[in-house]
């Protein structure tokens, strides 16, 4: 039963294929000739967003977010001190008019957020 509670305390959205992707992996994929639109679709599927510019340049954005509840959420004082760890990763690709990757950026971030009464951030005063 405890395992079920812990498993239900985790949620993710976006492209789960990004979870284990790092910069060396992207560099290797691009050097193997997969630096085309079709190559990226083969690796990661369709992007979450596509942005087109004049001149036929296009940006594709892949993103992944994971939310994990902290263990203190399972205690009697969880209403006061509960929290979660948020992890996000984003891969942004710039394609030229021939459909090849010209630039890319992989970014990742992690933060701890208080969601209990005693751990929430108060709004800033004006």
C-alpha positions as MATLAB code, in Angstrom:
seq = 'XXXXXXXXXXXXXXXXXXXXXXXXXXXXXXXXXXXXXXXXXXXXXXXXXXXXXXXXXXXXXXXXXXXXXXXXXXXXXXXXXXXXXXXXXXXXXXXXXXXXXXXXXXXXXXXXXXXXXXXXXXXXXX';
ca = [
       0.000    0.000    0.000;
       2.822    2.421    0.829;
       4.308    1.774   -2.615;
       1.015    2.754   -4.218;
       0.956    6.001   -2.273;
       4.521    6.826   -3.293;
       3.859    6.050   -6.942;
       0.795    8.257   -6.989;
       2.902   11.120   -5.618;
       4.760   11.530   -8.922;
       3.482   13.085  -12.134;
       5.074   14.038  -15.427;
       4.016   15.901  -18.554;
       5.587   16.332  -21.953;
       8.013   14.163  -23.845;
       9.370   11.461  -21.507;
      12.081   10.622  -24.076;
      13.917   13.746  -22.886;
      14.271   12.470  -19.322;
      17.627   10.752  -19.960;
      18.868   13.000  -22.787;
      22.027   15.027  -22.181;
      24.245   17.262  -24.345;
      26.621   14.462  -25.448;
      23.609   12.439  -26.643;
      22.314   15.353  -28.747;
      25.790   16.032  -30.199;
      26.190   12.360  -31.097;
      22.755   12.218  -32.739;
      23.556   15.299  -34.825;
      26.949   13.894  -35.878;
      25.305   10.609  -36.959;
      23.339   12.543  -39.556;
      20.113   12.688  -37.564;
      20.201   16.494  -37.542;
      17.203   16.825  -39.834;
      13.527   17.297  -39.098;
      12.827   13.650  -39.884;
      15.792   12.548  -37.762;
      14.457   14.481  -34.776;
      10.961   13.044  -35.276;
      12.493    9.562  -35.371;
      14.352   10.219  -32.092;
      11.827   12.240  -30.105;
       8.504   12.190  -31.956;
       6.632   15.366  -32.851;
       7.666   18.499  -30.923;
       5.348   20.171  -28.435;
       5.728   23.484  -30.290;
       6.785   24.643  -33.747;
       7.557   28.281  -34.498;
       8.043   29.401  -38.123;
       9.899   32.527  -39.251;
      10.239   34.359  -42.557;
      12.925   32.780  -44.673;
      11.672   29.278  -43.886;
      13.585   28.970  -40.603;
      11.739   27.000  -37.957;
      12.168   26.368  -34.234;
      11.031   23.120  -32.617;
      10.619   22.805  -28.869;
      10.562   19.534  -26.944;
       9.871   19.731  -23.221;
       9.506   17.431  -20.240;
       8.429   18.210  -16.690;
       8.314   15.945  -13.656;
       6.747   16.671  -10.283;
       7.613   14.527   -7.259;
       6.006   14.927   -3.866;
       8.362   15.050   -0.906;
       8.273   12.303    1.707;
       7.094   14.676    4.438;
       3.763   14.811    2.569;
       3.034   11.381    4.034;
       3.274   12.560    7.651;
       0.651   13.917   10.040;
       1.944   17.471    9.586;
       1.870   17.393    5.789;
      -0.732   20.165    5.609;
       1.853   22.519    7.103;
       5.107   21.339    5.552;
       4.338   19.488    2.330;
       6.297   20.225   -0.790;
       7.394   18.907   -4.130;
      10.485   18.751   -6.311;
       9.983   20.055   -9.844;
      12.333   18.966  -12.630;
      12.164   20.292  -16.174;
      14.139   19.786  -19.356;
      13.766   21.531  -22.707;
      15.393   20.932  -26.092;
      15.146   23.795  -28.599;
      16.208   23.196  -32.206;
      16.635   25.809  -34.972;
      16.197   24.401  -38.481;
      17.249   26.206  -41.653;
      15.145   26.248  -44.824;
      16.660   22.923  -45.957;
      15.398   21.248  -42.768;
      18.795   20.814  -41.075;
      19.585   21.698  -37.465;
      21.686   24.880  -37.381;
      21.614   25.571  -33.638;
      20.265   23.834  -30.577;
      20.090   24.256  -26.826;
      19.329   21.756  -24.091;
      18.454   23.176  -20.697;
      17.457   21.540  -17.434;
      16.397   22.903  -14.074;
      15.320   21.584  -10.719;
      13.615   23.372   -7.851;
      12.079   22.528   -4.532;
       8.692   24.134   -3.893;
       6.798   24.366   -0.633;
       3.081   23.686   -1.019;
       2.068   23.499    2.648;
       0.723   26.392    4.690;
       4.066   26.938    6.444;
       6.253   26.479    3.349;
       4.494   28.498    0.650;
       6.114   31.627   -0.693;
       4.221   34.760    0.169;
       3.325   37.151   -2.656;
       5.621   40.150   -2.972;
       4.283   43.450   -1.720;
       4.007   46.327   -4.174;
];
